Amino acid sequence: MFSFKSKGANRSLSPDQVKTEYKRRQLGVLLATSFSYIGYYIIRLVFTTEQVSIMKNYGFDIGQVGLILSTFGVGYGISKIFMGALVDRLNARWFLAAGLYLSAFFNLLIGFTQSFPVILVLMTLIAITQAMGAPACQRQISIWFSKKSRGTAYSIWSSAHNAGAFFCVLSIEMATFLFAGSLTAVFIVASVISAVLATLMLLINTDKPESVGLPDIGTYSGYVEVDANGEKATKDTASVPFMQTFVHSILLNKVVWLVTLASMSFYIVRYGVMSWIPSYLPTKGFSVTWAKWFVGIFEVSAVPGVIALGALSDFFNGRRALICLISALGLLGSLVLYFTTANQVVLVVVLFLMGTLIYTPITLVGLMINEAVPNYAVGLSAGFMGFFQYIFGETIATALIGSLVRQHGWSMASNVIYGAAIFAIVLLIFLVFQERRVRALEASVNQ
């Protein structure tokens, strides 16, 4: 065992003290990333959830709403690459909080305008600052938790955005009740809640183990990880030039491409379902109010299943791709029911199931891409994947599907979502075999 010097206290720590301090810090990081991301999602989904009220009060049509939503996707996707590269070299704790403060401020401003061009600009600014959240969280989870427990920790963090969607709806309903249906109040309340969360979580977060005198996670856990190129993953070398990292660890990494394209496909499914629940369910006889609540219910119902399946991937020694493949097959069947049945009970049950079946692979592919690169490229890998998720995935699911619905109805839009799910399944089959190769390499290294 080792003894380590704490920078904060300028004293050596015994092995037991290191273990105690590590667990305390890990808990703080997990809580801080999770609750901060709840705040991010409260901001992100206000406009989506209130789309029907905004169309009614502001005079926007469904095409304009789709354009605003796609503007967010484009801005978020482009920004994520740059934010991911930045967070690998900056303090992730402050980076995470700053993004949430800025998002809350720009969201606040939306509450005081009904101008379509101004809202487009503000949604772009929100998208840029929102892009600071996920890379910071993913980096912290990757450098604070070992591969043997990372699936559970990552799933808990990833489920925060599901909880955030539910709390977004809750904050909207609370603001509507307290302030007589004022849309301005809806945006104000969401921003205040998120800013408070940012402040509280900043107090309990920690950038990385070395910043407080603790060993890196590889040394602490005694488990050597390898990335998709067969190189040791648990090293944190911010001095590696950006272009060298981008080319070697990202562009020339075939696993990064497979995972990125699979994730993009799941995002088409995710936003193709979630973004249009308030508009789709009323065509099946649901009231607008109930349809709005089902956005939150769809999201929060996924939390237990995603955490359980993330833990299951740890139990099966990191078989993330296999869990994703099984979920994707179930998802395809659920989508067929969702778009063909008129039975409201069946629709509700399917929405509950799809929450888990969509968000489990979305969560685990995010973890898979982080584990395919060395630690100094975790933020960049998250940003690279995010670019494809939002520039292509969300844009297809918002602007394209909105246009298809307007011109041809929901049956044509559903075909796009079916195709995305099938493409993801094909990619996951290849990733299952790649996962087996990496596990064999790690087994030989850790003998």
C-alpha positions in Angstrom: 0.0 0.0 0.0 1.0 3.6 -0.4 1.0 6.8 1.6 0.1 10.0 -0.2 0.6 13.7 0.7 -2.5 15.9 0.8 -1.8 19.3 -0.8 -4.7 20.8 1.1 -3.5 19.8 4.5 0.3 19.5 3.7 0.5 16.1 5.4 0.9 12.5 4.5 -2.2 10.3 4.4 -2.2 6.7 5.5 -3.8 4.1 3.2 -7.0 4.1 5.4 -7.1 7.9 5.3 -6.6 7.9 1.5 -9.5 5.4 1.1 -11.8 7.5 3.4 -10.9 10.7 1.6 -11.3 9.1 -1.8 -14.8 7.8 -1.0 -15.9 11.2 0.4 -14.6 13.0 -2.7 -16.2 10.5 -5.0 -19.6 11.0 -3.4 -19.2 14.7 -3.7 -18.3 14.5 -7.3 -21.2 12.2 -8.1 -23.7 14.4 -6.3 -22.3 17.6 -7.8 -22.3 16.3 -11.4 -25.7 14.8 -11.0 -27.5 17.8 -9.5 -25.7 20.3 -11.7 -26.9 18.4 -14.7 -30.4 18.4 -13.3 -30.1 22.2 -13.4 -28.7 22.1 -17.0 -31.8 20.1 -18.1 -34.3 22.3 -16.3 -33.0 25.1 -18.5 -32.7 23.0 -21.7 -36.2 21.8 -21.8 -38.3 24.8 -20.8 -38.8 25.9 -24.4 -39.5 22.3 -25.6 -42.0 21.6 -22.8 -43.8 24.9 -23.3 -43.9 24.7 -27.1 -47.7 24.5 -27.3 -48.2 27.6 -25.0 -45.5 29.5 -26.9 -47.2 28.8 -30.3 -50.5 30.0 -28.9 -49.3 33.1 -27.1 -46.4 34.2 -29.5 -48.1 33.2 -32.8 -45.4 30.8 -33.8 -46.2 27.8 -36.0 -44.8 24.2 -35.6 -42.2 24.9 -38.3 -40.8 27.9 -36.4 -40.7 25.9 -33.2 -38.8 23.2 -35.0 -36.3 25.7 -36.3 -35.7 27.1 -32.8 -35.2 23.6 -31.5 -32.8 22.7 -34.3 -30.9 26.0 -33.7 -30.2 24.8 -30.2 -29.0 21.5 -31.6 -26.7 23.0 -34.1 -25.2 25.5 -31.6 -24.8 22.8 -28.9 -23.3 20.3 -31.3 -20.6 22.6 -32.7 -19.8 24.1 -29.2 -19.4 20.6 -27.6 -16.2 19.9 -29.5 -14.6 23.1 -28.3 -15.9 22.8 -24.8 -14.8 19.2 -24.6 -11.3 20.2 -25.7 -11.2 23.1 -23.2 -12.4 21.1 -20.1 -9.6 18.5 -20.6 -7.2 21.4 -19.9 -9.1 23.5 -17.4 -10.7 23.1 -13.9 -13.8 20.9 -14.5 -15.4 22.0 -11.2 -15.5 25.7 -12.2 -16.2 24.9 -15.8 -19.4 23.0 -14.9 -20.7 25.7 -12.6 -19.9 28.6 -15.1 -21.9 26.9 -17.9 -24.9 26.5 -15.7 -24.8 30.1 -14.5 -24.6 31.4 -18.0 -27.4 29.1 -19.3 -29.7 30.3 -16.5 -29.0 33.9 -17.4 -29.8 33.6 -21.1 -32.9 31.5 -20.3 -34.0 34.3 -18.1 -33.8 36.8 -21.0 -36.1 34.6 -23.2 -38.8 35.2 -20.7 -38.8 38.9 -21.6 -39.2 38.7 -25.4 -41.6 37.4 -28.0 -39.3 38.2 -30.9 -38.6 35.2 -33.1 -35.1 36.4 -34.2 -34.1 37.3 -30.6 -35.2 33.9 -29.3 -33.1 32.3 -32.0 -30.1 34.2 -30.8 -30.7 33.5 -27.1 -31.3 29.7 -27.8 -27.9 29.7 -29.6 -26.2 31.3 -26.6 -27.9 28.8 -24.3 -26.7 26.0 -26.6 -23.1 27.2 -26.4 -23.1 27.4 -22.6 -25.1 24.1 -22.2 -22.2 22.5 -24.1 -20.0 23.1 -21.1 -22.0 20.6 -18.9 -21.7 17.1 -20.3 -18.0 17.1 -21.1 -17.1 18.4 -17.7 -19.3 15.8 -16.0 -18.0 12.9 -18.2 -14.4 13.9 -17.5 -15.0 14.0 -13.7 -16.7 10.6 -13.7 -14.0 9.0 -15.8 -11.1 10.3 -13.6 -12.8 9.7 -10.3 -14.2 6.1 -10.8 -12.5 2.9 -12.0 -13.9 0.8 -14.8 -15.2 -1.7 -12.3 -17.6 0.8 -10.8 -17.8 3.5 -13.5 -20.9 2.0 -15.2 -22.9 2.5 -12.0 -21.6 6.0 -11.3 -22.0 7.1 -14.9 -25.6 5.7 -15.1 -26.5 7.6 -11.9 -25.1 10.8 -13.4 -26.6 10.3 -16.8 -30.0 9.7 -15.2 -29.8 13.2 -13.8 -31.0 14.6 -17.1 -34.1 12.4 -16.9 -34.7 13.7 -13.5 -34.0 17.2 -14.8 -36.7 16.8 -17.4 -39.2 15.9 -14.7 -38.2 18.8 -12.5 -38.4 21.1 -15.5 -42.1 20.2 -15.9 -42.5 20.5 -12.1 -40.9 24.0 -12.1 -43.2 25.0 -15.0 -46.3 23.8 -13.3 -45.3 25.5 -10.1 -44.6 28.8 -11.9 -47.9 28.5 -13.8 -49.8 28.0 -10.6 -48.1 30.7 -8.6 -48.0 33.4 -11.3 -51.4 32.9 -13.1 -50.0 31.2 -16.2 -47.3 33.8 -16.9 -44.8 32.5 -19.5 -42.2 35.0 -18.2 -42.5 33.6 -14.7 -41.9 30.1 -16.1 -38.5 31.1 -17.5 -37.6 33.1 -14.4 -38.4 30.2 -12.0 -36.4 27.7 -14.0 -33.4 30.1 -14.1 -33.5 30.8 -10.4 -33.7 27.1 -9.5 -30.7 26.3 -11.8 -28.5 29.1 -10.4 -29.1 27.9 -6.8 -28.2 24.3 -7.8 -25.0 25.6 -9.5 -24.0 27.4 -6.3 -24.6 24.5 -3.9 -22.9 21.9 -6.1 -19.9 24.1 -6.6 -19.3 23.8 -2.9 -19.1 20.0 -2.8 -17.3 19.3 -6.1 -13.6 18.5 -6.7 -11.8 18.9 -10.0 -9.6 15.8 -10.0 -7.9 13.5 -7.4 -4.4 15.0 -7.9 -5.7 18.5 -7.2 -6.3 17.5 -3.5 -3.2 15.4 -3.2 -4.8 12.0 -3.9 -3.5 9.4 -6.4 -5.0 9.0 -9.8 -7.8 6.4 -10.1 -5.5 3.8 -11.8 -3.0 3.9 -8.9 -5.8 4.0 -6.3 -7.8 1.1 -7.7 -4.8 -1.0 -8.8 -6.6 -1.8 -12.2 -4.9 -0.9 -15.5 -7.3 0.1 -18.2 -6.5 0.2 -21.9 -8.2 2.3 -24.6 -9.4 1.1 -28.0 -5.8 1.5 -29.3 -4.5 -0.9 -26.7 -2.7 1.9 -24.8 -2.9 2.6 -21.0 -5.9 4.8 -20.5 -5.5 6.0 -16.9 -3.1 8.8 -17.5 -3.9 12.5 -17.4 -1.6 14.3 -19.7 -3.0 17.8 -20.5 0.4 18.7 -22.2 -0.3 16.5 -25.2 -0.9 18.8 -28.2 -4.5 19.2 -29.2 -4.0 18.1 -32.8 -2.0 15.0 -31.8 -4.8 14.1 -29.4 -7.6 14.8 -31.9 -6.0 12.8 -34.8 -4.6 9.9 -32.8 -7.2 9.4 -30.1 -10.3 10.5 -32.1 -10.1 10.6 -35.9 -8.0 7.4 -36.3 -9.9 5.5 -33.6 -12.4 3.3 -35.3 -14.3 2.5 -32.0 -14.8 6.3 -31.5 -16.5 6.4 -34.9 -18.7 3.3 -34.3 -19.8 4.6 -31.0 -20.4 8.1 -32.3 -22.6 7.0 -35.2 -24.5 4.7 -32.9 -25.1 7.5 -30.4 -26.2 9.8 -33.2 -28.8 7.3 -34.2 -30.1 7.0 -30.7 -30.4 10.7 -30.5 -32.6 10.7 -33.6 -34.8 8.2 -31.7 -34.6 10.1 -28.5 -35.5 13.6 -29.8 -37.8 12.1 -32.4 -39.9 10.8 -29.6 -39.3 13.2 -26.7 -39.4 16.5 -28.5 -42.7 15.8 -30.1 -44.6 14.2 -27.2 -46.6 17.5 -26.6 -47.7 17.6 -30.2 -48.0 13.8 -30.9 -50.0 12.6 -28.0 -53.0 15.0 -28.6 -53.4 13.3 -32.0 -54.1 10.1 -29.9 -56.8 11.8 -27.7 -54.6 13.0 -24.9 -55.2 16.6 -23.5 -52.4 19.1 -24.1 -51.8 19.3 -20.3 -51.4 15.5 -20.0 -49.2 15.4 -23.0 -46.9 18.0 -21.4 -46.7 15.9 -18.2 -45.7 12.9 -20.2 -42.5 14.6 -21.3 -41.4 14.5 -17.7 -42.9 11.0 -17.0 -41.1 9.6 -20.1 -37.8 11.0 -18.8 -38.1 10.2 -15.1 -39.4 6.7 -15.6 -36.1 5.7 -17.2 -34.0 6.5 -14.1 -34.3 3.1 -12.2 -33.8 1.0 -15.3 -30.8 3.0 -16.6 -29.1 2.8 -13.2 -29.8 -0.9 -12.9 -28.6 -1.7 -16.4 -25.5 0.4 -15.9 -24.7 -1.5 -12.8 -25.4 -4.7 -14.7 -22.7 -3.7 -17.2 -20.2 -3.4 -14.3 -21.4 -6.8 -13.0 -20.6 -8.3 -16.4 -17.1 -6.8 -16.4 -17.8 -3.8 -18.6 -19.9 -5.4 -21.3 -21.5 -2.1 -22.2 -22.1 -2.9 -25.9 -24.0 -6.1 -25.2 -26.4 -4.3 -22.8 -26.9 -1.6 -25.4 -27.7 -4.1 -28.1 -30.3 -5.9 -26.1 -31.9 -2.6 -25.2 -31.9 -1.4 -28.8 -33.7 -4.6 -29.9 -36.5 -4.0 -27.3 -36.6 -0.3 -28.3 -37.4 -1.2 -32.0 -40.4 -3.2 -30.9 -41.6 -0.5 -28.6 -41.4 2.1 -31.4 -43.6 0.0 -33.6 -46.2 -0.1 -30.9 -45.9 3.7 -30.2 -46.5 4.7 -33.7 -49.2 2.2 -34.6 -51.5 1.8 -31.6 -54.4 4.1 -30.8 -54.9 2.5 -27.3 -54.0 5.1 -24.7 -53.1 2.5 -22.0 -50.7 0.8 -24.4 -49.2 4.2 -25.3 -48.6 5.0 -21.6 -47.0 1.6 -20.9 -44.8 1.9 -24.1 -43.7 5.4 -23.1 -42.6 4.1 -19.7 -40.6 1.2 -21.4 -39.1 3.4 -24.0 -37.6 5.7 -21.4 -35.3 2.9 -20.2 -34.8 1.4 -23.6 -33.7 4.7 -25.2 -31.7 6.1 -22.3 -29.7 3.0 -21.4 -27.9 2.8 -24.7 -27.5 6.6 -24.8 -25.9 6.4 -21.4 -23.6 3.5 -22.0 -22.4 4.6 -25.4 -21.4 7.9 -23.7 -19.3 5.8 -21.3 -18.0 3.6 -24.1 -16.5 6.5 -26.0 -14.8 7.8 -22.8 -13.3 4.3 -22.2 -12.1 4.1 -25.8 -9.6 7.0 -25.3 -7.0 8.0 -22.7 -8.0 10.2 -19.8 -6.5 13.3 -21.4 -9.0 13.0 -24.3 -12.2 12.2 -22.3 -13.7 15.7 -22.7 -12.7 15.8 -26.4 -14.3 12.4 -27.1 -17.5 13.6 -25.4 -17.5 16.8 -27.5 -16.8 14.9 -30.7 -19.7 12.5 -30.1 -21.9 15.5 -29.0 -21.2 17.2 -32.3 -22.8 14.3 -34.2 -25.5 13.8 -31.7 -26.8 17.3 -32.1 -25.7 18.6 -35.5 -27.1 15.5 -37.2 -29.1 13.6 -34.5 -31.2 16.3 -32.9 -31.5 18.3 -36.1 -33.0 15.4 -38.0 -35.3 14.7 -35.1 -36.5 18.3 -34.8 -36.3 20.3 -38.1 -36.7 17.3 -40.4 -39.4 15.5 -38.4 -41.3 18.8 -37.8 -41.3 19.4 -41.6 -42.3 15.8 -42.4 -45.2 16.0 -39.9 -46.4 19.2 -41.4 -46.3 17.9 -44.9 -47.0 14.2 -44.6 -48.1 13.3 -41.1 -46.6 11.2 -38.4 -46.4 7.9 -40.4 -43.6 9.4 -42.6 -41.8 10.8 -39.6 -41.9 7.4 -37.8 -40.0 5.8 -40.7 -37.0 8.1 -40.0 -37.0 6.9 -36.4 -37.3 3.2 -37.3 -34.3 3.6 -39.7 -32.2 5.2 -37.0 -32.9 2.4 -34.5 -32.0 -0.3 -37.1 -28.7 1.5 -38.0 -27.8 1.6 -34.3 -28.4 -2.1 -33.9 -26.1 -2.9 -36.8 -23.3 -0.8 -35.3 -23.7 -2.3 -31.9 -23.2 -5.8 -33.3 -19.7 -4.7 -34.4 -19.1 -3.0 -31.0 -19.9 -6.2 -29.1 -17.0 -7.9 -30.9 -14.7 -5.0 -30.3 -15.6 -4.9 -26.6 -14.5 -8.6 -26.3 -11.1 -7.7 -27.8 -10.5 -4.9 -25.3 -11.5 -7.0 -22.4 -9.0 -9.7 -23.4 -6.3 -7.1 -23.5 -7.1 -5.8 -20.1 -7.2 -9.3 -18.7 -3.7 -10.0 -20.0 -2.3 -6.7 -18.6 -3.9 -7.2 -15.1 -2.8 -10.8 -14.7 
